[in-house]
């Protein structure tokens, strides 16, 4: 009975036991960032203040430690860490200003939109005839027509100034100065109006001699139609100082320096040119040494410094601008009063137009010098101006009789020369990559180290008269040339430097012009023959001796001759070979006929010596002698008494006799004790010379 009375309470207890408790509320979390700006519409150049706030998941304010501000387009507006906005004076449009915040692992960002309307320009349309300053606060400036600075006035552009030019407008400094002292943080911009196409405005012309024009951190863009010639023109003897100047998207040449004494002023540095429809820079060769260095040249047509003018008349150094110089006129280095020396800096590249050359000094009163100052890491290159260069494109380098100023070459390559001289050019006939000239009185001594001459259509090197290499020259390479590695006169052989490399030339011989040898010298065995193309005379008032090293081979062209002690000038030939390394005088072609060349001729040749020598195919038509000479039809022809000067030697395939002697001389050459061999001649004997010539 007691149990039944308790039952009515049981349901309530069960209900109480089964009810869940209320959930704990979630802590506030970052959910949203909102941005507001005042004002939301502003004129270019004006500012605004933006603020940010955050809310949690319940829409309640949420505190964050800080906000990070950013602009969606910094060309329109920039925002600082406090939300302060500065719009760019010369831009307009719509820009998003954003703020982001983080709490724990959560980051949220909000933004507001600002509308920036254009600022009316400050218009300039009248000449500047008194000191005037254009300020950045009045940006943008608009030049509506051709604007001239004249009357000695100075126009100053404040740092950060933006100047726009209407179509056809320009800024010309005729008599006065332009001062544009921009900074890296606030450059000066000179540009086309409303984003017009390149070439829409004429550009800047600096045409005031002795003015104080200076441009620093200035950019010119979109100017330079063909009618203007360039985006930036320097003319009438002007010499402005340009520092960190950039020229972009010219419709013609980037920078033009006229051939009237104009130049870049001293201290100019870091000129950059890009996107020009013409060369990056066009400048007179006599002012190319003023070209600023340290800039960049890209995407120009071509990326090159195009040279004008035909004379370098003052000493200067052409810097290495990182792009090639292009020579479009025949270029002479030298002056009548003060010798002019042209130096090319390490790494410089010079390209020459068709049939043009570089001429240093002259045979007269033009004195000049050339220094190619390359290094192993930055060699100098003189080459053809052509997309697919071919041998014979240009005339090469010609160094004339200016001995004291001839200069030097170090770590350089000269290639693709060999073009024919002009019909009336008798002073520079050489067709080598490098041609060194002298005369009977004055030599041209040129120091060359680590020089490569290659791909000439003719010889790699040409040495004429006294032209040759000075002491200290070394490591000369001549390769892949159309004919000889080197063509020289006999007296130049002594100037050849050590460490010569001759490879893959059309004719593997050291070619010799006809000429006279005045000084004592020794010809080494070069590992390839000497090829005499005419008459060589060994003799002078102070008797020279020519000594040939064992193993030397001299090839002789048709009609060539070697005369020792002729014309009343004594001299001597010492050709002393060995059994294993005889010295050979032989024809320059295979299967040559007897008498292919005119033989060895000895007159006043005391001290001459032939031992272990082979002479063949001599005795042909003799060269023209003077009135006291006679001729012979042998390989060796003796016209004065020399005694037993030839031993252990062979003479073969002469025109007639193995050897000849003049009437009244002894017949020592046939002395059996001398061990000479006369064989395979029409007359294997020593004959008399009886016919005067």
TAKA-V935378 format. One record per helix or strand of 3 or more residues. SS is the DSSP state (a for helix, b for strand). FROM is the first residue (numbers start at 1). LEN is the number of residues. Records with the same first field share a line. If there is no record, write none. Layout:
SS: FROM-LEN + FROM-LEN
//
This chain:
a: 2-17 + 136-3 + 193-3 + 285-6 + 403-3 + 490-6 + 668-3 + 672-3
b: 30-9 + 41-3 + 47-10 + 68-4 + 77-3 + 84-4 + 93-11 + 106-12 + 122-3 + 132-3 + 141-3 + 146-4 + 153-5 + 162-4 + 170-4 + 176-6 + 188-5 + 203-4 + 214-8 + 230-5 + 241-8 + 253-5 + 269-6 + 281-4 + 304-5 + 316-3 + 324-4 + 331-3 + 340-5 + 349-4 + 357-4 + 367-7 + 380-5 + 396-4 + 407-9 + 434-4 + 444-11 + 461-4 + 467-3 + 474-6 + 484-5 + 498-6 + 507-6 + 515-3 + 521-3 + 529-4 + 535-4 + 544-5 + 553-4 + 561-4 + 571-6 + 583-5 + 600-3 + 609-3 + 613-4 + 636-3 + 650-3 + 657-6 + 683-7
//
